[in-house]
């Protein structure tokens, strides 16, 4: 290795440390309000039109799958634009770090959903609780790159996931608020936390 | 003297190498701080950068005046402590500095005696 290569690897190491210790500002409060509103609309729609939107557990799951996919896509697209705007030359590294931390949970959610819907439909009642547990775990895993208060939102999802798992297994049915309440409160809390952090960091 | 307006006319001008960072001691200070979101104590920085109290204070003052470092006095029991951390602006500007430094080094690695003035773009 030449001296130049050595110097380059030192620069890369400092860049990595800088990105790792910098708070990720790609997740905006507005988009989390949108996801909370989307969850509220889905829950209300299922309450108002139960025959159309939740005649059976698989239809219930399909509705919430659409909500989760739309929310994830919106947050991801917004994160790319915000990161480019707010992190400048560090955007690539910040986005790549965020992807490394979140992709395993997204992959786990996809695999669990596919396996249960495809091969174990009798266990489909467990999906809402499992999804919420995964969102909670995801929150715990990104706590270093987001405001620390995000721990409370993660704990909320973790708590709700456990309760929903028990309720679904005990009652043998799925209620719209089993997904609606955790998502509306959780996403609103995330939006509030991010908004406070953005205001706090504005003077920096 | 003629002013260079297009950066491609002066590929070796390196405008991104901010003087506030481009000094051995200050580069050491900022490199130490960049891995610690909550900053470091003055005594920790002094040890990490092998600087005297006076030298460290002088360099920190330069970085503080540029808006790249925040210096806070905190109290731990009876003793007061000085904590230094990079500001958001400092982080962003240091990232740009590192990117420019990387371009300089890549150019030097690629440079094989036949100058191609396009390498630094």
Interface residues (C-beta under 8 A of the other chain):
Chain A: X2 X4 X5 X7 X8 X11 X12 X14 X15 X17 X18 X20 X21 X22 X23 X87 X88 X89 X90 X201 X204
Chain B: X31 X34 X35 X36 X37 X70 X87 X88 X89 X91 X92 X94 X95 X96 X98 X99 X101 X102 X105 X106 X108 X109
